[in-house]
């Protein structure tokens, strides 16, 4: 448990540097307004809450991890959240949420994790976003919520 938390913390701290140094494109191509509407399906499990504790989207749900800063973040990297082993493995393999990975993940969480890790484990997220357009729009909506986005607004 401590090893997993240590690795997750290291990955989370390195994620912005990894994204910058490895040329990961974090551009959002979707419609953030449409993504806000699509987020209504997510808010029963997820919240977007900044470091000051302000809820920016959702209803303070805690079933899933906080999605603040998810864009560019390593998989399985929210401190103190109990992830499945396979998503932690995805983070250890230096996978970060860019648009393509985010869209693939929310459309088939376990299938995507199995594909990128080569592991046959199961993810905890069971909900699947049906339409690719909704997934792209969700990414655009969530891209607004990070320390970097706040600094540019």
SULLIN-V489571 format. One line per field, one symbol per residue. ss: DSSP state (H for helix, E for strand, C for the rest). psi: psi as a letter, one per 30 degrees, with the letter a starting at -180 (. if undefined). A space follows every 10 residues. Layout:
BEGIN
ss=???
psi=???
END
This chain:
BEGIN
ss=CHHHHHHHHH HHHHHHHHHH HCCCCCCCCC CHHHHHHHHH HCCCCCEEEC CCCCEEEECC CCCCCCCCCC CCCECCCCCC CCCCHHHHHH HHCCCECCHH HHHHHHHCHH HHHHHHHCCC CCCCCCCCCC CHHHHHHHHH HHHCCCHHHH HHC
psi=eeeeeeeeee eeefeeeeee fggkjgkkfa jeeeeeefff ffffflljkl ffgkjfkahg kgellkgkge jfkkkhgkkg kjlleeeeee efggkljaee eeeeeffiee eeeeeffglg lklfkfkkke keeeeeeeee efffileeee ff.
END
